[in-house]
């Protein structure tokens, strides 16, 4: 009671909509990360290639699973099937923030990706009361977290045929992602 007992750890369930790369694209991301690591040294926390993804919408951290949010997302997905599209990622840079993410992004805006983000945002806000979503979208794939800002630089392009959207759940502090549902885009 007086310092010998520990409060139970609070489990935080994180939900997000994401684009998941297929194996050839994931391999290319890992190759770009290896090149960056060779240039920058081991001072970064590198992401496991199995966790590479592009977040479309962060749906929040929750004290328990949210079957209502999962159901709403599944309903929306049935209404929002759009076409598959190509996305080229040809730059690395850092974002500002506490952990200074080192990301792979595109030098040109992807209109289909921006449209996908906007359609999901509008439908989620209309369907899920109280849900808070970002007002802007900077598409990227996080490769690492660093200790200093990385200047923007060109890299060998990765051409990604985006063919689906997935609803992902993770538990904060653990390393596993669980795909709760996924929906193909039309080809």
C-alpha positions as CSV (number, residue, x, y, z in Angstrom):
1,X,0.0,0.0,0.0
2,X,2.8,2.4,0.7
3,X,5.0,2.1,-2.3
4,X,5.1,-1.7,-2.6
5,X,2.1,-2.0,-4.9
6,X,1.9,-0.8,-8.4
7,X,-1.2,0.6,-10.1
8,X,-2.3,-1.5,-13.0
9,X,-1.0,-0.1,-16.3
10,X,-3.5,1.7,-18.3
11,X,-4.1,0.1,-21.7
12,X,-4.6,2.6,-24.5
13,X,-6.1,1.4,-27.8
14,X,-5.1,3.4,-30.8
15,X,-7.2,3.3,-34.0
16,X,-6.3,4.7,-37.4
17,X,-7.1,4.4,-41.0
18,X,-4.0,3.5,-43.1
19,X,-2.6,2.5,-46.4
20,X,-0.5,-0.7,-46.0
21,X,2.2,-1.4,-48.5
22,X,2.5,-4.7,-50.2
23,X,5.8,-6.7,-49.8
24,X,7.7,-5.2,-52.8
25,X,6.9,-1.7,-51.7
26,X,7.7,-2.5,-48.1
27,X,11.1,-3.8,-49.2
28,X,11.7,-0.6,-51.1
29,X,10.9,1.4,-48.0
30,X,13.3,-0.7,-46.0
31,X,16.0,-0.1,-48.6
32,X,15.5,3.7,-48.4
33,X,15.7,3.4,-44.6
34,X,18.9,1.4,-44.8
35,X,20.4,4.1,-47.1
36,X,19.3,6.8,-44.7
37,X,20.7,4.9,-41.7
38,X,24.1,4.5,-43.5
39,X,24.2,8.2,-44.1
40,X,22.8,9.4,-40.7
41,X,24.2,6.8,-38.4
42,X,22.4,4.8,-35.7
43,X,21.2,7.8,-33.8
44,X,17.6,7.2,-34.8
45,X,14.9,4.8,-33.6
46,X,14.2,2.8,-36.8
47,X,10.7,1.5,-37.5
48,X,10.2,-2.2,-38.0
49,X,9.4,-2.7,-41.8
50,X,6.3,-4.7,-40.8
51,X,4.9,-1.5,-39.3
52,X,5.4,0.7,-42.4
53,X,2.1,2.4,-43.3
54,X,0.7,5.8,-44.3
55,X,-1.9,7.1,-41.9
56,X,-4.9,8.5,-43.6
57,X,-6.8,9.4,-40.4
58,X,-5.9,9.1,-36.8
59,X,-9.1,8.0,-35.0
60,X,-7.9,8.5,-31.5
61,X,-6.5,6.8,-28.4
62,X,-9.2,5.1,-26.3
63,X,-9.2,3.4,-22.9
64,X,-11.0,0.4,-24.4
65,X,-11.8,-1.0,-27.9
66,X,-14.4,1.0,-29.8
67,X,-16.8,-1.4,-31.6
68,X,-19.0,1.6,-32.4
69,X,-16.2,3.3,-34.2
70,X,-15.2,0.1,-36.0
71,X,-18.8,-0.4,-37.1
72,X,-19.1,3.2,-38.3
73,X,-15.9,2.9,-40.2
74,X,-17.1,-0.3,-41.9
75,X,-20.3,1.4,-42.9
76,X,-18.5,4.3,-44.4
77,X,-16.1,2.1,-46.3
78,X,-19.1,0.5,-48.0
79,X,-20.1,3.9,-49.4
80,X,-16.6,5.2,-50.3
81,X,-15.1,2.7,-52.6
82,X,-12.9,4.7,-55.0
83,X,-10.3,3.8,-57.6
84,X,-6.8,2.5,-56.9
85,X,-4.1,5.0,-57.7
86,X,-0.3,5.5,-57.9
87,X,1.7,7.4,-55.4
88,X,5.3,8.3,-55.8
89,X,7.5,8.9,-52.7
90,X,10.8,10.5,-53.7
91,X,11.9,12.7,-50.7
92,X,13.0,12.2,-47.2
93,X,12.6,14.8,-44.5
94,X,11.9,15.4,-40.8
95,X,8.8,16.7,-39.3
96,X,9.0,19.0,-36.2
97,X,7.7,17.5,-33.0
98,X,8.9,15.8,-29.9
99,X,10.3,12.7,-31.6
100,X,11.4,14.3,-34.9
101,X,9.9,11.7,-37.3
102,X,12.0,11.0,-40.4
103,X,9.6,10.4,-43.2
104,X,9.4,9.4,-46.8
105,X,7.1,11.6,-48.9
106,X,6.4,12.8,-52.4
107,X,7.7,15.9,-54.0
108,X,4.4,16.2,-55.9
109,X,1.0,16.2,-54.3
110,X,-1.1,13.1,-55.0
111,X,-4.5,14.4,-56.0
112,X,-6.2,10.9,-55.6
113,X,-4.7,10.5,-52.1
114,X,-5.8,14.0,-51.1
115,X,-9.3,13.2,-52.4
116,X,-9.4,9.8,-50.5
117,X,-8.4,11.7,-47.3
118,X,-11.1,14.3,-47.9
119,X,-13.9,11.8,-48.6
120,X,-13.1,9.8,-45.5
121,X,-12.8,13.0,-43.4
122,X,-16.2,14.3,-44.5
123,X,-17.9,10.9,-43.9
124,X,-16.3,10.3,-40.5
125,X,-17.2,13.7,-39.2
126,X,-20.8,13.3,-40.4
127,X,-21.1,9.8,-39.0
128,X,-19.2,9.7,-35.7
129,X,-20.3,12.5,-33.3
130,X,-17.5,14.1,-31.3
131,X,-14.7,12.6,-33.5
132,X,-11.8,15.0,-33.9
133,X,-9.7,14.8,-37.1
134,X,-6.8,16.8,-38.5
135,X,-7.7,19.7,-40.7
136,X,-4.8,19.1,-43.1
137,X,-3.0,16.0,-44.5
138,X,0.7,15.6,-45.3
139,X,1.0,12.1,-46.7
140,X,4.1,10.2,-45.6
141,X,5.6,7.0,-44.3
142,X,7.6,7.2,-41.1
143,X,10.9,5.4,-41.4
144,X,12.5,6.5,-38.1
145,X,12.5,8.9,-35.2
146,X,15.6,11.1,-34.8
147,X,17.4,13.4,-32.4
148,X,17.8,16.3,-34.9
149,X,16.0,17.6,-37.9
150,X,16.9,16.0,-41.2
151,X,17.2,18.3,-44.2
152,X,14.9,17.4,-47.1
153,X,16.6,15.4,-49.7
154,X,15.8,13.4,-52.9
155,X,15.8,9.6,-52.7
156,X,15.3,7.0,-55.4
157,X,11.6,7.0,-56.0
158,X,9.3,4.4,-54.6
159,X,6.2,3.9,-56.9
160,X,3.3,2.6,-54.8
161,X,0.1,1.3,-56.4
162,X,-2.3,2.1,-53.5
163,X,-5.0,-0.5,-53.7
164,X,-6.8,-0.5,-50.3
165,X,-7.5,1.2,-47.0
166,X,-7.2,-0.6,-43.6
167,X,-8.5,0.0,-40.1
168,X,-5.6,-0.6,-37.7
169,X,-5.6,-1.0,-34.0
170,X,-2.5,-1.0,-31.8
171,X,-2.0,-0.9,-28.1
172,X,0.2,2.1,-27.1
173,X,3.6,0.8,-25.9
174,X,3.3,-2.5,-27.8
175,X,4.7,-3.2,-31.2
176,X,2.0,-5.1,-32.9
177,X,-0.6,-3.7,-35.3
178,X,-3.8,-5.5,-35.8
179,X,-5.8,-5.0,-39.0
180,X,-9.4,-4.9,-37.9
181,X,-10.8,-4.5,-41.5
182,X,-9.6,-3.6,-44.9
183,X,-11.3,-2.5,-48.1
184,X,-10.0,-2.7,-51.6
185,X,-10.0,0.2,-54.0
186,X,-11.2,-0.5,-57.5
187,X,-8.5,-1.2,-60.1
